[in-house]
Amino acid sequence: MRSQGGTMCEANAYIMMKEGKEELVLEDIALLRPEEEGLYLQNIFGEQKRVKARIKEMNLLDHRIILQEL
Amino acid sequence: MRSQGGTMCEANAYIMMKEGKEELVLEDIALLRPEEEGLYLQNIFGEQKRVKARIKEMNLLDHRIILQEL
């Protein structure tokens, strides 16, 4: 069920930490919704995460959603 | 070059107007970036748009990015 070689359409979400590091938050994002205190993410397997971050950039060709830690 | 039947991975961006109407903003989004005054969108054909809106919800399974007019 892993997305390999662009056969799936979903993107992965990465977070840019305040100190400059980039970390993978969640793979195969199905749903992303800004909330009061950050972002709600859900992937195609039903995994959910809430992160204190804002969207920095979404590149759907690269399948990358870059978040910025708040 | 149109995306039909989910063969492409890109999503379409729709805006929810203040008065409740929903309108297509741009198809086949490649890049989305929040800016000072709204959102910058670019599609896979190189078309660019700037809208005074925020992201309301992104559903990548449905290929829909819903924006809320500011």
Backbone of each chain as nested JSON, in Angstrom:
{
  "chains": [
    {"id": "A", "residues": [
      {"number": 1, "name": "MET", "atoms": {"N": [0.809, -1.209, 0.0], "CA": [0.0, 0.0, 0.0], "C": [0.851, 1.272, 0.0]}},
      {"number": 2, "name": "ARG", "atoms": {"N": [2.162, 1.131, 0.06], "CA": [3.018, 2.315, 0.007], "C": [2.954, 2.967, -1.367]}},
      {"number": 3, "name": "SER", "atoms": {"N": [3.04, 4.285, -1.385], "CA": [3.087, 4.969, -2.676], "C": [4.519, 4.958, -3.174]}},
      {"number": 4, "name": "GLN", "atoms": {"N": [4.708, 4.452, -4.332], "CA": [6.042, 4.354, -4.917], "C": [6.007, 4.891, -6.333]}},
      {"number": 5, "name": "GLY", "atoms": {"N": [7.004, 5.661, -6.674], "CA": [7.191, 6.076, -8.055], "C": [6.024, 6.813, -8.665]}},
      {"number": 6, "name": "GLY", "atoms": {"N": [5.279, 7.513, -7.821], "CA": [4.24, 8.378, -8.348], "C": [3.003, 7.648, -8.84]}},
      {"number": 7, "name": "THR", "atoms": {"N": [2.791, 6.425, -8.405], "CA": [1.564, 5.748, -8.819], "C": [0.365, 6.253, -8.03]}},
      {"number": 8, "name": "MET", "atoms": {"N": [0.63, 6.707, -6.805], "CA": [-0.435, 7.303, -6.008], "C": [-0.382, 8.818, -6.199]}},
      {"number": 9, "name": "CYS", "atoms": {"N": [-1.479, 9.456, -5.865], "CA": [-1.567, 10.897, -6.078], "C": [-1.273, 11.699, -4.817]}},
      {"number": 10, "name": "GLU", "atoms": {"N": [-1.198, 11.025, -3.702], "CA": [-1.114, 11.765, -2.464], "C": [0.292, 12.305, -2.235]}},
      {"number": 11, "name": "ALA", "atoms": {"N": [0.333, 13.344, -1.452], "CA": [1.597, 13.996, -1.153], "C": [2.005, 13.667, 0.279]}},
      {"number": 12, "name": "ASN", "atoms": {"N": [3.266, 13.844, 0.558], "CA": [3.769, 13.697, 1.919], "C": [3.907, 15.08, 2.544]}},
      {"number": 13, "name": "ALA", "atoms": {"N": [3.674, 15.139, 3.851], "CA": [3.806, 16.416, 4.553], "C": [5.097, 16.429, 5.365]}},
      {"number": 14, "name": "TYR", "atoms": {"N": [5.861, 17.49, 5.192], "CA": [7.116, 17.691, 5.916], "C": [6.997, 18.974, 6.719]}},
      {"number": 15, "name": "ILE", "atoms": {"N": [7.641, 19.017, 7.863], "CA": [7.601, 20.237, 8.661], "C": [9.002, 20.824, 8.77]}},
      {"number": 16, "name": "MET", "atoms": {"N": [9.079, 22.117, 8.526], "CA": [10.319, 22.854, 8.768], "C": [10.294, 23.303, 10.215]}},
      {"number": 17, "name": "MET", "atoms": {"N": [11.212, 22.768, 10.998], "CA": [11.281, 23.119, 12.406], "C": [11.872, 24.517, 12.554]}},
      {"number": 18, "name": "LYS", "atoms": {"N": [11.575, 25.121, 13.71], "CA": [12.084, 26.476, 13.963], "C": [13.605, 26.534, 13.814]}},
      {"number": 19, "name": "GLU", "atoms": {"N": [14.268, 25.456, 14.219], "CA": [15.731, 25.452, 14.148], "C": [16.243, 25.084, 12.759]}},
      {"number": 20, "name": "GLY", "atoms": {"N": [15.347, 24.903, 11.801], "CA": [15.782, 24.738, 10.416], "C": [15.758, 23.321, 9.881]}},
      {"number": 21, "name": "LYS", "atoms": {"N": [15.601, 22.344, 10.768], "CA": [15.515, 20.952, 10.315], "C": [14.198, 20.7, 9.594]}},
      {"number": 22, "name": "GLU", "atoms": {"N": [14.207, 19.761, 8.66], "CA": [12.973, 19.348, 8.0], "C": [12.673, 17.909, 8.396]}},
      {"number": 23, "name": "GLU", "atoms": {"N": [11.43, 17.656, 8.822], "CA": [11.041, 16.312, 9.235], "C": [9.763, 15.874, 8.55]}},
      {"number": 24, "name": "LEU", "atoms": {"N": [9.699, 14.596, 8.22], "CA": [8.464, 14.036, 7.677], "C": [7.41, 13.991, 8.779]}},
      {"number": 25, "name": "VAL", "atoms": {"N": [6.225, 14.501, 8.482], "CA": [5.131, 14.485, 9.459], "C": [4.207, 13.305, 9.187]}},
      {"number": 26, "name": "LEU", "atoms": {"N": [3.784, 13.188, 7.94], "CA": [2.812, 12.144, 7.589], "C": [2.883, 11.909, 6.081]}},
      {"number": 27, "name": "GLU", "atoms": {"N": [2.842, 10.642, 5.71], "CA": [2.873, 10.285, 4.285], "C": [1.462, 10.154, 3.737]}},
      {"number": 28, "name": "ASP", "atoms": {"N": [1.345, 10.279, 2.436], "CA": [0.112, 9.961, 1.719], "C": [-1.099, 10.716, 2.264]}},
      {"number": 29, "name": "ILE", "atoms": {"N": [-0.934, 12.019, 2.319], "CA": [-1.988, 12.891, 2.848], "C": [-3.242, 12.814, 1.975]}},
      {"number": 30, "name": "ALA", "atoms": {"N": [-4.354, 12.575, 2.624], "CA": [-5.633, 12.59, 1.911], "C": [-6.362, 13.901, 2.178]}},
      {"number": 31, "name": "LEU", "atoms": {"N": [-6.223, 14.386, 3.419], "CA": [-7.006, 15.538, 3.867], "C": [-6.14, 16.451, 4.713]}},
      {"number": 32, "name": "LEU", "atoms": {"N": [-6.249, 17.726, 4.46], "CA": [-5.545, 18.732, 5.248], "C": [-6.521, 19.861, 5.539]}},
      {"number": 33, "name": "ARG", "atoms": {"N": [-6.611, 20.243, 6.806], "CA": [-7.57, 21.288, 7.165], "C": [-6.967, 22.212, 8.225]}},
      {"number": 34, "name": "PRO", "atoms": {"N": [-6.845, 23.498, 7.928], "CA": [-6.395, 24.438, 8.953], "C": [-7.421, 24.511, 10.084]}},
      {"number": 35, "name": "GLU", "atoms": {"N": [-6.922, 24.524, 11.308], "CA": [-7.791, 24.646, 12.478], "C": [-7.319, 25.818, 13.323]}},
      {"number": 36, "name": "GLU", "atoms": {"N": [-8.029, 26.052, 14.382], "CA": [-7.721, 27.161, 15.292], "C": [-6.229, 27.238, 15.623]}},
      {"number": 37, "name": "GLU", "atoms": {"N": [-5.663, 26.088, 15.997], "CA": [-4.315, 26.089, 16.571], "C": [-3.261, 25.445, 15.674]}},
      {"number": 38, "name": "GLY", "atoms": {"N": [-3.591, 25.21, 14.436], "CA": [-2.602, 24.576, 13.572], "C": [-3.272, 23.866, 12.422]}},
      {"number": 39, "name": "LEU", "atoms": {"N": [-2.807, 22.667, 12.135], "CA": [-3.322, 21.933, 10.977], "C": [-3.746, 20.526, 11.381]}},
      {"number": 40, "name": "TYR", "atoms": {"N": [-4.843, 20.093, 10.801], "CA": [-5.298, 18.72, 10.954], "C": [-4.944, 17.972, 9.664]}},
      {"number": 41, "name": "LEU", "atoms": {"N": [-4.28, 16.833, 9.817], "CA": [-3.875, 16.032, 8.661], "C": [-4.446, 14.627, 8.788]}},
      {"number": 42, "name": "GLN", "atoms": {"N": [-4.86, 14.082, 7.674], "CA": [-5.294, 12.681, 7.678], "C": [-4.712, 12.03, 6.44]}},
      {"number": 43, "name": "ASN", "atoms": {"N": [-4.244, 10.807, 6.59], "CA": [-3.703, 10.154, 5.393], "C": [-4.652, 9.091, 4.863]}},
      {"number": 44, "name": "ILE", "atoms": {"N": [-4.26, 8.448, 3.773], "CA": [-5.17, 7.519, 3.099], "C": [-5.405, 6.246, 3.901]}},
      {"number": 45, "name": "PHE", "atoms": {"N": [-4.616, 6.042, 4.958], "CA": [-4.808, 4.874, 5.82], "C": [-5.648, 5.222, 7.053]}},
      {"number": 46, "name": "GLY", "atoms": {"N": [-6.098, 6.484, 7.126], "CA": [-6.921, 6.906, 8.256], "C": [-6.121, 7.449, 9.43]}},
      {"number": 47, "name": "GLU", "atoms": {"N": [-4.803, 7.427, 9.319], "CA": [-3.971, 8.037, 10.375], "C": [-4.235, 9.536, 10.436]}},
      {"number": 48, "name": "GLN", "atoms": {"N": [-4.307, 10.06, 11.656], "CA": [-4.575, 11.481, 11.828], "C": [-3.472, 12.13, 12.644]}},
      {"number": 49, "name": "LYS", "atoms": {"N": [-3.187, 13.369, 12.322], "CA": [-2.222, 14.128, 13.117], "C": [-2.657, 15.572, 13.202]}},
      {"number": 50, "name": "ARG", "atoms": {"N": [-2.367, 16.191, 14.334], "CA": [-2.545, 17.631, 14.468], "C": [-1.18, 18.231, 14.754]}},
      {"number": 51, "name": "VAL", "atoms": {"N": [-0.828, 19.264, 14.015], "CA": [0.47, 19.896, 14.214], "C": [0.297, 21.407, 14.347]}},
      {"number": 52, "name": "LYS", "atoms": {"N": [1.14, 21.981, 15.197], "CA": [1.141, 23.435, 15.338], "C": [2.027, 24.013, 14.25]}},
      {"number": 53, "name": "ALA", "atoms": {"N": [1.426, 24.214, 13.111], "CA": [2.181, 24.656, 11.944], "C": [1.23, 25.355, 10.993]}},
      {"number": 54, "name": "ARG", "atoms": {"N": [1.84, 26.052, 10.054], "CA": [1.077, 26.636, 8.946], "C": [1.64, 26.072, 7.645]}},
      {"number": 55, "name": "ILE", "atoms": {"N": [0.866, 26.199, 6.57], "CA": [1.353, 25.738, 5.274], "C": [2.35, 26.753, 4.729]}},
      {"number": 56, "name": "LYS", "atoms": {"N": [3.497, 26.251, 4.332], "CA": [4.519, 27.118, 3.737], "C": [4.44, 27.017, 2.21]}},
      {"number": 57, "name": "GLU", "atoms": {"N": [4.355, 25.819, 1.717], "CA": [4.229, 25.6, 0.277], "C": [3.74, 24.183, 0.003]}},
      {"number": 58, "name": "MET", "atoms": {"N": [2.916, 24.081, -1.031], "CA": [2.458, 22.775, -1.491], "C": [2.929, 22.594, -2.914]}},
      {"number": 59, "name": "ASN", "atoms": {"N": [3.694, 21.56, -3.172], "CA": [4.113, 21.272, -4.536], "C": [3.563, 19.891, -4.902]}},
      {"number": 60, "name": "LEU", "atoms": {"N": [2.475, 19.898, -5.644], "CA": [1.801, 18.63, -5.939], "C": [2.502, 17.838, -7.036]}},
      {"number": 61, "name": "LEU", "atoms": {"N": [3.337, 18.489, -7.808], "CA": [4.139, 17.737, -8.793], "C": [5.217, 16.927, -8.08]}},
      {"number": 62, "name": "ASP", "atoms": {"N": [5.777, 17.53, -7.052], "CA": [6.789, 16.836, -6.248], "C": [6.163, 16.005, -5.127]}},
      {"number": 63, "name": "HIS", "atoms": {"N": [4.853, 16.105, -4.99], "CA": [4.132, 15.386, -3.928], "C": [4.628, 15.812, -2.542]}},
      {"number": 64, "name": "ARG", "atoms": {"N": [4.927, 17.083, -2.404], "CA": [5.445, 17.576, -1.133], "C": [4.59, 18.725, -0.597]}},
      {"number": 65, "name": "ILE", "atoms": {"N": [4.2, 18.593, 0.644], "CA": [3.533, 19.679, 1.354], "C": [4.487, 20.109, 2.457]}},
      {"number": 66, "name": "ILE", "atoms": {"N": [4.942, 21.341, 2.377], "CA": [5.901, 21.82, 3.363], "C": [5.173, 22.692, 4.38]}},
      {"number": 67, "name": "LEU", "atoms": {"N": [5.32, 22.322, 5.637], "CA": [4.71, 23.077, 6.726], "C": [5.801, 23.85, 7.463]}},
      {"number": 68, "name": "GLN", "atoms": {"N": [5.396, 24.924, 8.1], "CA": [6.33, 25.699, 8.915], "C": [5.851, 25.627, 10.364]}},
      {"number": 69, "name": "GLU", "atoms": {"N": [6.701, 25.158, 11.245], "CA": [6.349, 25.062, 12.666], "C": [6.022, 26.445, 13.221]}},
      {"number": 70, "name": "LEU", "atoms": {"N": [4.99, 26.502, 14.037], "CA": [4.597, 27.794, 14.643], "C": [5.236, 27.938, 16.021]}}
    ]},
    {"id": "B", "residues": [
      {"number": 1, "name": "MET", "atoms": {"N": [-4.519, 17.679, -23.058], "CA": [-3.776, 17.949, -21.827], "C": [-4.686, 18.088, -20.606]}},
      {"number": 2, "name": "ARG", "atoms": {"N": [-5.998, 18.022, -20.8], "CA": [-6.901, 18.112, -19.658], "C": [-6.8, 16.858, -18.784]}},
      {"number": 3, "name": "SER", "atoms": {"N": [-6.931, 17.04, -17.486], "CA": [-6.945, 15.874, -16.605], "C": [-8.361, 15.316, -16.583]}},
      {"number": 4, "name": "GLN", "atoms": {"N": [-8.45, 14.083, -16.903], "CA": [-9.759, 13.425, -16.952], "C": [-9.685, 12.128, -16.171]}},
      {"number": 5, "name": "GLY", "atoms": {"N": [-10.706, 11.876, -15.401], "CA": [-10.857, 10.58, -14.756], "C": [-9.721, 10.201, -13.835]}},
      {"number": 6, "name": "GLY", "atoms": {"N": [-9.079, 11.198, -13.254], "CA": [-8.11, 10.9, -12.221], "C": [-6.802, 10.34, -12.733]}},
      {"number": 7, "name": "THR", "atoms": {"N": [-6.503, 10.544, -13.977], "CA": [-5.223, 10.071, -14.485], "C": [-4.088, 10.993, -14.032]}},
      {"number": 8, "name": "MET", "atoms": {"N": [-4.431, 12.272, -13.814], "CA": [-3.441, 13.211, -13.305], "C": [-3.593, 13.28, -11.79]}},
      {"number": 9, "name": "CYS", "atoms": {"N": [-2.539, 13.769, -11.169], "CA": [-2.553, 13.814, -9.711], "C": [-2.967, 15.175, -9.165]}},
      {"number": 10, "name": "GLU", "atoms": {"N": [-3.033, 16.137, -10.033], "CA": [-3.252, 17.484, -9.538], "C": [-4.71, 17.704, -9.132]}},
      {"number": 11, "name": "ALA", "atoms": {"N": [-4.861, 18.653, -8.253], "CA": [-6.187, 18.983, -7.744], "C": [-6.652, 20.296, -8.363]}},
      {"number": 12, "name": "ASN", "atoms": {"N": [-7.929, 20.519, -8.327], "CA": [-8.495, 21.785, -8.76], "C": [-8.778, 22.645, -7.532]}},
      {"number": 13, "name": "ALA", "atoms": {"N": [-8.62, 23.953, -7.701], "CA": [-8.89, 24.867, -6.589], "C": [-10.224, 25.568, -6.806]}},
      {"number": 14, "name": "TYR", "atoms": {"N": [-11.047, 25.539, -5.785], "CA": [-12.349, 26.194, -5.798], "C": [-12.361, 27.225, -4.688]}},
      {"number": 15, "name": "ILE", "atoms": {"N": [-13.08, 28.332, -4.911], "CA": [-13.182, 29.323, -3.857], "C": [-14.628, 29.433, -3.39]}},
      {"number": 16, "name": "MET", "atoms": {"N": [-14.79, 29.432, -2.07], "CA": [-16.095, 29.705, -1.467], "C": [-16.187, 31.211, -1.31]}},
      {"number": 17, "name": "MET", "atoms": {"N": [-17.111, 31.803, -2.022], "CA": [-17.286, 33.243, -1.953], "C": [-17.985, 33.609, -0.639]}},
      {"number": 18, "name": "LYS", "atoms": {"N": [-17.801, 34.864, -0.245], "CA": [-18.424, 35.327, 1.004], "C": [-19.928, 35.077, 1.003]}},
      {"number": 19, "name": "GLU", "atoms": {"N": [-20.548, 35.231, -0.168], "CA": [-22.002, 35.048, -0.245], "C": [-22.407, 33.58, -0.38]}},
      {"number": 20, "name": "GLY", "atoms": {"N": [-21.446, 32.671, -0.309], "CA": [-21.787, 31.256, -0.244], "C": [-21.618, 30.474, -1.54]}},
      {"number": 21, "name": "LYS", "atoms": {"N": [-21.44, 31.181, -2.65], "CA": [-21.231, 30.491, -3.927], "C": [-19.849, 29.837, -3.968]}},
      {"number": 22, "name": "GLU", "atoms": {"N": [-19.733, 28.754, -4.717], "CA": [-18.44, 28.114, -4.928], "C": [-18.05, 28.26, -6.39]}},
      {"number": 23, "name": "GLU", "atoms": {"N": [-16.825, 28.71, -6.638], "CA": [-16.366, 28.902, -8.015], "C": [-15.008, 28.248, -8.233]}},
      {"number": 24, "name": "LEU", "atoms": {"N": [-14.835, 27.69, -9.423], "CA": [-13.531, 27.152, -9.803], "C": [-12.545, 28.302, -9.99]}},
      {"number": 25, "name": "VAL", "atoms": {"N": [-11.393, 28.198, -9.35], "CA": [-10.356, 29.229, -9.484], "C": [-9.332, 28.818, -10.535]}},
      {"number": 26, "name": "LEU", "atoms": {"N": [-8.83, 27.605, -10.395], "CA": [-7.771, 27.14, -11.292], "C": [-7.729, 25.614, -11.243]}},
      {"number": 27, "name": "GLU", "atoms": {"N": [-7.57, 25.016, -12.406], "CA": [-7.489, 23.556, -12.491], "C": [-6.037, 23.094, -12.436]}},
      {"number": 28, "name": "ASP", "atoms": {"N": [-5.863, 21.855, -12.052], "CA": [-4.568, 21.174, -12.15], "C": [-3.444, 21.934, -11.449]}},
      {"number": 29, "name": "ILE", "atoms": {"N": [-3.7, 22.216, -10.187], "CA": [-2.756, 22.972, -9.37], "C": [-1.454, 22.189, -9.204]}},
      {"number": 30, "name": "ALA", "atoms": {"N": [-0.372, 22.864, -9.485], "CA": [0.948, 22.264, -9.274], "C": [1.568, 22.821, -8.0]}},
      {"number": 31, "name": "LEU", "atoms": {"N": [1.325, 24.112, -7.762], "CA": [1.992, 24.813, -6.672], "C": [1.007, 25.751, -5.975]}},
      {"number": 32, "name": "LEU", "atoms": {"N": [1.057, 25.743, -4.671], "CA": [0.226, 26.658, -3.876], "C": [1.102, 27.216, -2.769]}},
      {"number": 33, "name": "ARG", "atoms": {"N": [1.078, 28.538, -2.618], "CA": [1.929, 29.153, -1.612], "C": [1.195, 30.313, -0.936]}},
      {"number": 34, "name": "PRO", "atoms": {"N": [1.008, 30.248, 0.364], "CA": [0.426, 31.391, 1.071], "C": [1.376, 32.584, 0.999]}},
      {"number": 35, "name": "GLU", "atoms": {"N": [0.812, 33.749, 0.738], "CA": [1.592, 34.982, 0.694], "C": [0.985, 35.992, 1.658]}},
      {"number": 36, "name": "GLU", "atoms": {"N": [1.611, 37.135, 1.724], "CA": [1.17, 38.208, 2.618], "C": [-0.352, 38.431, 2.543]}},
      {"number": 37, "name": "GLU", "atoms": {"N": [-0.841, 38.547, 1.322], "CA": [-2.221, 39.014, 1.137], "C": [-3.171, 37.938, 0.619]}},
      {"number": 38, "name": "GLY", "atoms": {"N": [-2.751, 36.699, 0.636], "CA": [-3.634, 35.657, 0.119], "C": [-2.841, 34.452, -0.33]}},
      {"number": 39, "name": "LEU", "atoms": {"N": [-3.209, 33.92, -1.479], "CA": [-2.571, 32.696, -1.958], "C": [-2.068, 32.862, -3.385]}},
      {"number": 40, "name": "TYR", "atoms": {"N": [-0.929, 32.291, -3.637], "CA": [-0.38, 32.21, -4.988], "C": [-0.597, 30.796, -5.491]}},
      {"number": 41, "name": "LEU", "atoms": {"N": [-1.179, 30.684, -6.669], "CA": [-1.451, 29.38, -7.269], "C": [-0.787, 29.295, -8.637]}},
      {"number": 42, "name": "GLN", "atoms": {"N": [-0.279, 28.136, -8.944], "CA": [0.258, 27.909, -10.287], "C": [-0.191, 26.527, -10.722]}},
      {"number": 43, "name": "ASN", "atoms": {"N": [-0.59, 26.417, -11.99], "CA": [-1.01, 25.083, -12.433], "C": [0.055, 24.441, -13.316]}},
      {"number": 44, "name": "ILE", "atoms": {"N": [-0.24, 23.224, -13.757], "CA": [0.776, 22.456, -14.483], "C": [1.058, 23.022, -15.871]}},
      {"number": 45, "name": "PHE", "atoms": {"N": [0.218, 23.972, -16.313], "CA": [0.451, 24.619, -17.61], "C": [1.185, 25.948, -17.449]}},
      {"number": 46, "name": "GLY", "atoms": {"N": [1.531, 26.278, -16.219], "CA": [2.253, 27.516, -15.962], "C": [1.35, 28.717, -15.702]}},
      {"number": 47, "name": "GLU", "atoms": {"N": [0.045, 28.514, -15.772], "CA": [-0.887, 29.604, -15.424], "C": [-0.741, 29.959, -13.954]}},
      {"number": 48, "name": "GLN", "atoms": {"N": [-0.782, 31.25, -13.668], "CA": [-0.621, 31.703, -12.289], "C": [-1.821, 32.545, -11.872]}},
      {"number": 49, "name": "LYS", "atoms": {"N": [-2.164, 32.435, -10.62], "CA": [-3.226, 33.285, -10.075], "C": [-2.893, 33.657, -8.645]}},
      {"number": 50, "name": "ARG", "atoms": {"N": [-3.307, 34.863, -8.277], "CA": [-3.246, 35.274, -6.879], "C": [-4.667, 35.563, -6.423]}},
      {"number": 51, "name": "VAL", "atoms": {"N": [-5.038, 34.986, -5.3], "CA": [-6.397, 35.216, -4.795], "C": [-6.341, 35.642, -3.337]}},
      {"number": 52, "name": "LYS", "atoms": {"N": [-7.27, 36.516, -2.979], "CA": [-7.378, 36.923, -1.567], "C": [-8.237, 35.899, -0.858]}},
      {"number": 53, "name": "ALA", "atoms": {"N": [-7.598, 34.868, -0.412], "CA": [-8.305, 33.746, 0.186], "C": [-7.356, 33.0, 1.115]}},
      {"number": 54, "name": "ARG", "atoms": {"N": [-7.953, 32.163, 1.943], "CA": [-7.163, 31.25, 2.761], "C": [-7.61, 29.829, 2.421]}},
      {"number": 55, "name": "ILE", "atoms": {"N": [-6.792, 28.851, 2.789], "CA": [-7.161, 27.455, 2.558], "C": [-8.194, 27.032, 3.6]}},
      {"number": 56, "name": "LYS", "atoms": {"N": [-9.28, 26.482, 3.119], "CA": [-10.326, 25.978, 4.018], "C": [-10.141, 24.475, 4.214]}},
      {"number": 57, "name": "GLU", "atoms": {"N": [-9.934, 23.764, 3.135], "CA": [-9.719, 22.318, 3.204], "C": [-9.108, 21.828, 1.902]}},
      {"number": 58, "name": "MET", "atoms": {"N": [-8.213, 20.871, 2.034], "CA": [-7.644, 20.205, 0.867], "C": [-8.01, 18.737, 0.936]}},
      {"number": 59, "name": "ASN", "atoms": {"N": [-8.675, 18.239, -0.079], "CA": [-8.989, 16.825, -0.131], "C": [-8.335, 16.249, -1.381]}},
      {"number": 60, "name": "LEU", "atoms": {"N": [-7.2, 15.593, -1.172], "CA": [-6.421, 15.13, -2.324], "C": [-6.995, 13.863, -2.941]}},
      {"number": 61, "name": "LEU", "atoms": {"N": [-7.837, 13.153, -2.198], "CA": [-8.511, 11.995, -2.809], "C": [-9.564, 12.464, -3.8]}},
      {"number": 62, "name": "ASP", "atoms": {"N": [-10.248, 13.545, -3.422], "CA": [-11.251, 14.139, -4.321], "C": [-10.628, 15.124, -5.305]}},
      {"number": 63, "name": "HIS", "atoms": {"N": [-9.332, 15.385, -5.165], "CA": [-8.631, 16.35, -6.027], "C": [-9.231, 17.741, -5.902]}},
      {"number": 64, "name": "ARG", "atoms": {"N": [-9.622, 18.082, -4.696], "CA": [-10.257, 19.386, -4.471], "C": [-9.523, 20.174, -3.402]}},
      {"number": 65, "name": "ILE", "atoms": {"N": [-9.2, 21.405, -3.737], "CA": [-8.66, 22.348, -2.772], "C": [-9.711, 23.438, -2.612]}},
      {"number": 66, "name": "ILE", "atoms": {"N": [-10.236, 23.553, -1.421], "CA": [-11.295, 24.534, -1.191], "C": [-10.697, 25.75, -0.487]}},
      {"number": 67, "name": "LEU", "atoms": {"N": [-10.882, 26.902, -1.093], "CA": [-10.395, 28.16, -0.522], "C": [-11.58, 28.943, 0.031]}},
      {"number": 68, "name": "GLN", "atoms": {"N": [-11.29, 29.786, 0.987], "CA": [-12.327, 30.667, 1.534], "C": [-11.921, 32.096, 1.22]}},
      {"number": 69, "name": "GLU", "atoms": {"N": [-12.805, 32.81, 0.548], "CA": [-12.529, 34.208, 0.2], "C": [-12.337, 35.032, 1.471]}},
      {"number": 70, "name": "LEU", "atoms": {"N": [-11.357, 35.929, 1.442], "CA": [-11.1, 36.781, 2.614], "C": [-11.833, 38.105, 2.473]}}
    ]}
  ]
}
